[in-house]
Amino acid sequence: MSDSSINVAKFGGTSVATYATMLNCAKVVMGNPNTKVVVVSASAGVTNILVELAHKALTKDEISAYVEQIQAIEFAILNDLGAPKLVADKLLELLESLKQLAFHEEILHRPDLKDSLLSHGERMASLLFSEVLTQQGLPADNFDVRKVLLTDSEFGQAAPQLEGIKQRATQLMAPEIAKTVLVTQGFIGSDEAGNTTTLGRGGSDFTAALLAEALGAQSCEIWTDVIGVYTKDPRITDAARPLPELSFEEAAEMATFGAKVLHPATMEPALRQNIKVFVGSSKEPEKGGTWIVRDCEYEPSYRAITRRKDQVMVTVKTPKMMYAQGFLQNVFTIIAKHNLSVDLVTTSEICVSFTLDNPPNSVLQRLNRETIEELSQICEVELEEHFDLVTVVGNNMHSAAGVSSRIFAAVSDFNLRMICFGANVHNMSMLVSEKDSSNVVKALHKSLFEAE
């Protein structure tokens, strides 16, 4: 199917946290007759609890307490809906399934069980939000995205299978959206065997973009709790300002280097099919937001500053590297084998340093550990922790006079552990101590944006 008038709308966890916030989302959906698919995250707080249940060794009392916290969140919304029997019965089924998985004796050791458990947040939120739309007079059905979103079997960080998704979306979703709005889940999918998989934290944005691509949609809206994409994280200081537009390339850089408002992979489907992406606040939709498009009217040297936390720096070293061929290939073959992504790299004659994401309670922690163990078999490995990656995103940064000097002048009071500049025209990145990173961001923002 290809209908350029279709819009896919995604609502984040804070947007579907309560019945009241869901009503705001319902108004947004009803305000755009082209919105045919709605993708929801789990209600705020639910995924964090599910992660605890999936990754921590807990007593039975602790597990019960966590399950009760989730029930309280879901029942509050259900009761505000008037607790219609059909919805209540389905919600109880999901909560019972969640409880069984939480108490499963192998939950800490089986990635497939973890993904099944984690999927329940989105499944409950979509059930409840479809009822909200229905009660507001908009025909809506709760659609199980696992029927369409085909992935590989890398539980916790599954990769979508694009051709399979397109075929299934055309067959199962396209006929339905002609007559109703489909409310479905972000973050989750299924493999060829029908096992539930997850796309990693923040994967709901990615889901929305993938479905927009598969359905040939014109636009994809990402509704969250902030008014668009800002020049920097507004939680660091209130000097940040929203951006009216971004290019796909700028948005991809910002997402990759830590902008929480977007999942890094969201831009891939949008760029492939030239799907316009909008980011706005479901609390204040009237204030507009940020449009992400292929070509912007204005392309400044400095567009925004991002920060990605929980970084580790790995240095691999061997005297054999001097004048030797193949050492770098061996190092990066091992990294690729474990499906890890490296952002910053520096080299000298006998050593190479690079950065890796290392968020707590993540698949990456396990992969990083396995990678470092394997690297240790061919060279010395030194690991340094407690870093953040700060990135200035803009345009033609490698060729504009004075760009780098202005950035370095702004951060002259701080130690920069690594710097990456010149490999990409859209960014300059620097690795700094996590205790300094907020002040580094503030100093950069003051120099590059507040002085204008």
Secondary structure, DSSP 8 states (H G I E B T S, - for coil): ---TT-EEEEE-TTTTSSHHHHHHHHHHHHT-TTEEEEEE---TTHHHHHHHHHHS---HHHHHHHHHHHHHHHHHHHHHTT--HHHHHHHHHHHHHHHHHHT-TTTTT-HHHHHHHHTHHHHHHHHHHHHHHHHTT--EEE--GGGT-BB-S-TTS--B-HHHHHHHIIIIIHHHHTTSEEEEESSEEE-TT--EEE--TTHHHHHHHHHHHHTT-SEEEEEESSSS-BSS-TTT-TT--B-SEEEHHHHHHHHHTT-TTS-GGGHHHHHHHT-EEEEEESS-GGG-EEEEESS-S---S--EEEEEEEEEEEEEE-GGGTT-SSHHHHHHHHHHHTT-----EEE-SSEEEEEEE--TTSHHHHHHHHHHHHHTTTSEEEEEEEEEEEEEE-SSTTTSTTHHHHHHHHTTTS--SEEEESS-TTEEEEEEETTTHHHHHHHHHIIIIIT-
